């Protein structure tokens, strides 16, 4: 649910004469502003009550707004019809019998007077006596559109303090906003100000700092473990095919991908030999995406109490969707979900079967951007339905590193510990470590360092060779199981590493050559018109604004005439006052597209002078509106506006909600 859809739901229930709406949110201040705008739009009076301030405004001039909850409820009936009552933190008083009785009495009469009580609080406690009279709405946290405004406010604050970047790119803006999704508007602004202080540009350090602000969202949960984003793709040796695949998926999470109808990636299953970098890749994937990394231990879900295991899973999945966008890491998944249907404890098997079924249903149906990274050392005991295509976007087999990857891994571990890799003969060492896993190569370096330090010497090639000689790799001690795993994966999984470096390089060159458009083709067709040709009209409008910076209504009508009839009987006006007309004489399709983008806060309206419209010889025959009045206009007026991708200074306000109108010009 978005802010706009939540307001629409509240509006419809008010019009349906619901007497009691329980609104659950931590963002009282933000929603008070939104509900005030809604009351103005619906031409309803708004009364705000709190235990400290009483009722504002009072029922009549010279009267006092009651602070006592029961006295306030008695005053509600004295207000004129067509009023909304925003009541803050009322849940403690719902335990008082007289207050509860008065509320039940009011539900019988408020509907006829077009009055609705809006009880707003972070706690929703609906007494059983009111369950059939009340409706609960869980108000959403700010989406990307609202958080863009918070980012702008944070940037302005940092600029005033002469700290932080002066300008950021559109790509960096999107990365920053995504990093704070799941926080309240106030939390997001403070986190952005903190992370950007002292940084001239947006880098991985800034994003990691923002993601760490979400740690408190999983505090208190014994079922999830939050990981800091310390390792990146550069810390993963080899696995180039897998890293390229992850890079492409990270781009598929962008807003531009959403505009073009690209579905969000769902996840990846990494199967492979122990110690070959699966867990490291999971942590690096989170940093690449710029999402929080949360690990779930399936064994912790299990409980002896009947039904508790299923409740634990539901709570975990609900929490992940609250944190989203996020990476859910299931490490060694075969140990958690293995054995479903095997001989053993029947009750335990039944519980695990229900857990697996619920988890797979969630993987299939989830809407939140939660990217699942599962790692496994064996698939022999995993339920077959978990491996079906569609649960994961791809299954990769992570094999023992080849010569080039071993050389890269050794260099990474030496450099991480302060040694210069180019001072050692890594080609020879990489050649002699055939069959060693990444973890074993790391241990070779660590053991050599300890031995050299213990003897008071600087690390040498001889120390590394001696350490290698004393290490027996897993591929030798578990040769049969390694062979069996390779055989299973050979026809079922995609390899994380290309078999041939030469082949990989040639394929990469051919791929880039095929994808790279010629200069003539780029000049022949703009990106926005190409999107429009393929039916992606919303994405085309946004791409059009990215190219041009801004546009007025006549420009859209002219430039998009090929795909949408430019003229018609429809127009757009402010939803809070339909007499404030923005434009008229448009066709239905272009009106629908523009109003949808404005309501979703993908594009923003900025008041402007009428000069641009006059130059295009396109104006409306109404008096100019400047500025937007607080009271409704008695007759139609024209508010000239320009479209941009950034919100106006101080936020979109009343310009964020527009209505379609039919007007005769």
N, C-alpha and C positions, 0 to 999 in steps of 0.2 A: 504494500500500500504506500502511495506517495502522499505528500502533504495535500496536493490538489484533490486526489481521490478521497482522502479522509474528510476534507471539507465538504465535498459533494455528498458523501454519505451522511454527514451531520445535517446538512441542509435538507436532504430528502426526508430525514426522520423528523426534523422540526416541522416541515410542511405536512407530514403525515400525523402531526399532533401527538408525538411522543411527549409525555410529561417529564420523564426522567432519563437522562443520558449520563452514564458514568464514563468519564474520559480519563484514561490511564496514561500518564506521561511524567517524565522528569523535567520537561521543558515548559514549565508554567509560563514564564515570561514570553517565550516565542509564540506559544499557542494563544495567549491572551491577545496578542497583536493580531494573529490570524483570525480569531473569532470576532474581534472587534470589526475587522474588515468584512467578515461574513454578515454580521448584524447590519452593517451599513448597506451592504448589497441587498439584503432581504427586507430593508426598511423596517427593522425591528429595533426597539430600544434595548440597551444592554446595561444591566446592573451587575456590579462586581462586589462579592461579599467575601470577607475574611474575618477570622476571629480577632484580629488586631485592628482592622480598619473599619469594620462594620460594613453596611451597605452603601455603595456609592454608584449613582446619586441616590439620595433618600427619596422616599415615596412622594413627598411634596415639599414645596419651598418652606424653609424654616423648620422642617422636621429633622429628626436625627435618624441616621441609618442604624438600625439595631445591631449591636455586637453579639448579644445573646442569640444562640442558634434557634431556639424555639420562638423567641420574639421576632426574629427575622422571617421565619417561615410564616408567621401570622401577618407580617407586613406584605408578603408577596401578593396576597389577595387584594391589597389596596392599590397596587400599581395599575396603571391603565392596561388595556389589552395590548397584544403584539409586543411582548417583551421576552428577552432571554436573560436568564440569571446565571452568571458564572460564579460558582460557589467553590472556594478553595479549601482543600484539606478538611472535608466534612466527615471523613470516615470515623473519627473517634466518637462523634456525637450520634452515630447510627446505633450505638448500643443503648442509648437512653430511650426508655419506653415511650415517653411523651413526644419526643422528637420523631421517633419512628411512626407513631400513630398519626401525627400531623402530616407527615409525608404521604401516608396512605390516603388521608383525607384529601390532600391537594391533588393527587393523581386523578381523582374523580372530577375535578372542576377546571384544572388548568388547560386541558385540551380545548374546551369551548371558548377560552379566552385567548387562545393562540400564545400561551406562555409555556416555556420549557425551562426546566432546571438542568444546568450543565454542571455536574459535580466532577471537578478536575483534581487529580491527586496522583502521586506515584504508586499509591496503594488502592486496589479495587476490592472492596468488601461489600458485596450486595447482600443484605439480610434476606433470609428466606421469604419473609413477608412481602418483599418488593420484587422478587425474581420475575414474576409475571407482568410487572408494570414497568420495569427498567430494561435498558439495553446498554451493554458495555462495548466501548470502542477503544482499542489499543492504539493510541495515536503514534504514528511512525516517527522515527528519528529523522533528522534532515537528510535529504538526498543530495546528489551531486550538485543540483542546481542551487539549493540553499547554501551548501558548503562553499560554493564558488564565491558567494558574497562574504562569507566569513574569511576566506583566503584573502580577498581584496582588502578587508578591514585589517587583517594581520599585516599585510604588506604595507598598508598606509601607516600603521602604528610603528613598524620597524623603520620605515623611511623617515618618519618624524624624529625617531631616536638615532637616525644615521647608522643603523645596523641592519644588515641583511641585504639581499639582492635588490637592485633598483627596478629591474624588469625580469620577467620570466616568460618562457615560450609557452605556446598553447599545449605542447606535449608535457612540459614540466608541470603546468597547471593541473592537467588531468591526473598525473601521477601523485601530486600532493593531495588533491581532493580525494582520490581513491584511498590514500593511506590513512585518512581520518574518518572514512565511512564507518559507522557504528558508534561514533561519539556524539554527544549532544553538541549543539551549535556553540555553546560557551566553552566546552571542553576542547572542541576542534580549534577554536580561535586561539586559546591559550597554548595548545600544543604546537600550532603552526608558528606562533610568535617565538616560542622557545626554540624550536628546531631550526628556524631560519636565522636566528641571531648569530652574527659573526660569520655568516657564509655569504660569499659573493655570488654563488651559483648553486643550483639544486643538484646535489650529487647523491651517491648511495648512502653516505653518512646521514644526510638530512632525512632521507626516506626511512632508514633504519631507526632513527630517533623517533619519528612519528609513529611507526608501527609499534615500537615498544610502549607507547602511551596506552595501547589497548590491553596491556598486561592485566590491568585491574578488572577487565571484563570476565576473566576466567579465574580470578582469585576466589578462593573458597570452594572451588570445584576439585574434588578428589579424582575426577574422571578424565580431566584434560590437563596437559602440561604445556605451558607457553615457552617457546624458544626464541631467544634473541637472534636477529639476522646477522650472524657473524661471518659465515662462509658465503662466498659468491661463486659464480661460474668459473672465475679464474683459478679457484682453489681445486677444481676438479680436473684431474689429469686425463687427457684423452676423451673418449665418449663423444666425439664430435657430432655424430649423427643425432644422438639424443639431445645434445646441447642446442643444435640447430632447430630441432623439433620444438624444444621448450621455448626458444626465442620466438618462433612463429606463433606459438600458443599465447605467449605474453601479449603479442600485438592483437590477437583476437579478443582480448579483454577490453580493448580501447572503445571509447565512445564512437569513434568513426566506424568501427566494426559493427557496433549496435545499429548505427544509422543505416548501414547497408544490409541489415538483416542477417549478419553472420552470427551463428549460435555460439554461446559461450562454451569454451572447453570444459570437459567434465572431469578428466583425471587421467592418470597413467599408472600402470602396474609395472614395476621393475622386478624382474626375475633374474636371479643370477647367483654366482658362487659367492660364498661368504668373503667379506673383506675387499670387494671389488668396487666400492664407491656408491652403493645404492642409497644408503642413509645420507651420505654426504651430498649426493645429487638432490635428494628430497629437500635438504636444508638450502642448497644453492638455488633450487627452483623457487622457493619462497622469496629469496632476495631478488631474483630476476623479475618476478612478478610484482615485487613491492608489497606483498601481502603478509599478514601475521602468520606465523607457523605454529600450529597447535597439534600436539601429538596425543592420540587416543590409545590407551591401553585397553584392548578388548577384554582382557581377563578381569580388569577392575569393574567392568559392567555387571559381572555375575554376582548375584546375591542369593542367600539361602531363602529369603522371604519370597513367597509366591507373588509374582507380578512386579517385584522390585527391579529386576534386571531390565524388563521392558521399559519401566519408567525411567531408569537410568539412561537408556539409549535415547529415549524421546527428549530428555533434558539435555543431553549432549548435542543432539542434532539441532534442537531449538537454540542452544547457546551458539553453535557454529553459525547459524543463519543470522544471529544478532551481530556477531563479530564481522561477518562477511563484508567485503571480499576477504577470503582467507584461504590458507592451504591446510587441509586436514591430512595429517601424516599418520598412516597405519603401518608401523614398523613390524616386520616379520609377521605378516598377516596370517600366515599358515598356522602359527601357534595359537592365534586367537579364535579364528573361525574354522579350524580344522576339526575333523572327526564328526561332522554332522551326519547322523544316521548310522554311525559305527556302533559296534557292541560296547556296552558299558552301562553307565547309569542312565536309565530310561528318562528320568525326570530331567537330568542335566542335558541329555540330547534334545529333549523337547524344548527346553528353554533356549538352547543354542539355535535350534531350527527357527524358532520364532524371532530371535535376534537377527539371524541372517536374513530372514524374509523381510523384516522391517527395514533393515539397513539397505537391502537391494531395492526395495520400493522407494526409499528416500533418494537413492542414487539416480533412479530413473525419473522421479517426479520433481526433484528440487528445482526451484527457480532462482534461489540466491546464488551468487558467484562464489561457490565453495569448490576449490580445485582439490581433488583427492589424489594423494600420492601414496600408493601402497607398495611395500617392498616384501619380497618373499625369497627364501632360499630353496624352497621346494613347493611344488604344486600338487604333489601326489594326493594330499589329504584335503585339498581345498574343494568346496562344493562346485560342481561344474557350472552352475548358473552364475557364479561370480565371475567366471572367465568369459562369459558370453559377450560378444561385441555389442557395444552400446552402454555397458556398465562403465567401461573405461574407453577413452579415445584410442588408446594404443597400448600394446604390451611389448615391452622391450626386454631383450636378453642381454644382461651385462656379463660379458665373458672375462676371462683373465686378460690383463692388458698385453697388447702386442709390443714389439720392440720400441716403436716410436712413443707409445703411451708410457712405457716403463721409464724411458729417458725423461719424459715430461714430469712424471710423478716424482722421480728422484730429485729433479731440479726444484720442484715445488717444496718438498720437505726440507731440502737444504736451505733454500732461500727463506722459508718461514722461520728458521732457527738462526738466521743471521750469517750463513755461510754463502760465499759466492759460487754458484753452480759451475761457472765456466773455468774455475781453477781445478776441477776434478775431471777425471777421464770417464765421464758418464756413458759414452757410447760402449765402452768395454764392459762396464758394470751392467748396463741394460742388456747387453748381449748374453751375459752369464746368468741373468736372473729369469730365464725362460720358465714360465709356469708359476711365477710368484704373483700373488695378489697385491693390490694397492696397500692394504694394511700390512702385509709382510714386507713390502719395500720400505714403508715408513719405519717399521721396527728395525730393519737393517741400518737405517740412518741413525736412529736413536741409540741402538746398542753400540754402534761404532763411536758415536759421540761420547757416551759414558765411559767406554774403555779408554779412549784417548785422553779424556779428562782425568781419569783415575791414575794414568801413568804420567800426567803432567805434560802431555804433548798436544800439538795442534792436530785437528782431524786431518787424516791423510787418506789417499787411495788404498793403502795397505789396510787401514782400519776398516774401511768399507768392504773390502774383499774378504777380510777375515770374518766380519760379521755375517756376510752373505753365506760363506762356507758353513757357518755354524747354524744356519736357519734351514729347517726342513719345511718346504712349502706344503700347503694343504693339498695341492694337486697331486702330491706323491702319497701322502698318508690316506687320502680319500679318493684315490684315482677312480675307483669304480663308480662312486656316486657322482663325481664330476662328469664322467663320460655319460652316465645315464641322463643327467640334467641337460647336457648339451644335445643329446639325441632327441629328447622331448621338445626342446625349444627350437631345434633346427627348422621345423616346418610349421611352427605355431606362433613364433614371436619374431619381431623385427630386431635386428642386431643393433646395439647401441653404438657399435664401431664398424666402419666400412672395412671389408676384408682387404681391400687394396687401396693404398694411398693414391696411387696413380689414377686408378679408376675413379676414386672419389674426386680428385682434382679435376679430371676431365668432365665428369658429370656436373660438377659445380659450375665450371666455365660454360658448359652447354646450357645449363639451367638459367644462369644469369643472362646469357646471350638471347635466350628465348623470351625471357621476361622483360628485358630492357627495351622499352619502346624507342623507336627512332625519333629524331628531333622533329621530322616532318609530321609524324603521327601525333605527337604531343601538341604541335602547333595547330594541327587540323581539328582537334577536338579537345575542348576543355574537360577537366575531370567532372565538373558538375553536370555538364550536358550529357556526358557518357552515362552517368548515374540516372539521369532523367530518361534517357533512351531505354534503360533497362527497368524502368518502373519504380526506381528508388527516389521518389519525389521529395520525401522529407530529408533524406541524406543529400539530395541535390541542392536543396535550398541552403542547407548549412554549409556545404562546400562552396556554393556561390558566394556566401557571406565571408567565408575564409579568404576567398580570392579578392573580393572587392572591399572588404572592411565594413561596409554598411550599404543600405539600400532603402528606397522608399517604395510605397505601394505601386506606383505606375511602372517602376523598373521591373518588379516581379511580373506584373501583367504583360509587359512587352517581351521580356526575355524568356518567359516560360509559356508563351502563347502556343508554342509547338506541341506542348504536352498537356496543358490545362486551358480550357476556354477562358480567355481573359476577362470577358465582360458578362454581366448578368444583373440580377436584381438583389444580390446579397451584399452585405457589408459587415464591418466589425465595429463594435463599440465597447466601452468599459462595462464590465459586468455590474459594478457597483452603481453605475448611472448610465443606462442605455441612451440617454440624450447626449452624452459626450461621444460623438461619432469620430472614429479614427479614419475610416474610408468606406466608400460605397461604390456600387456599380461593378461588382466582381462576380465571377462564376462560382458555382458551388464548390468545385474541387479545390481551387486555389484558396478559397475562404476556409475550407476545412483544414487544409495543410497548414496554413499560417496560424490559425487559431489553436490547432493542436500543438504546434511547436512553442507558441507563446505560453500556453497553459502548462506545458511540461517544462517550461523554463530552459529550453534548449536554445531559443533566441529571445532577445529582450527588446522592448520598445523604449525609445528615448524621445521625449518631447523635443521638438526642433522648430525652427522658424519655417514659414511657408515659402521661403525663397526657392528652395529646390523644386517644390511642386509648381510654383509659378513659371520657373524656367522650362519645365516640361509641359507647360500649358495645361496642367491638370490640377484643378482645385475643387473644393466643395462649396455650394452656395449657402453656407451657414456662417454665423459670426465665429470669429476665432476664439478659442478657449485658452487663456493664459493668465495665471496658472490654473491647475485643476482645483475647482472650488470644493469646499467641504460639504456644502449642501447640494442637493440635486438641482439640475437645471430645469426650468419650466418649459424650455423649448430646445430643439436640437442645436448643438454647437459643434464646431470642428476643432479637433485637437491634432495638429500635424505631428507625425511621429516618424522616426527613422529606425530601421531594424539593425541591431548589432548582436555580436556573439557574447558581449560582456554586459553585466548588469549596470544600471545607472548608479551614480554615486548615492549612497544611502539605501540601496536596495530597490527592487522592482516595485514594491508597494502595490498600489491599486492597478498599476499597469501590467501586473502579472496575471490578471484574470480578465479575459475578454469574452464577449458574447456575440454570436452571429445575429444579425438583424436583417430585416427586409425593408428597404426604404425606396421610395420613388424620388429620383433626382430631378 
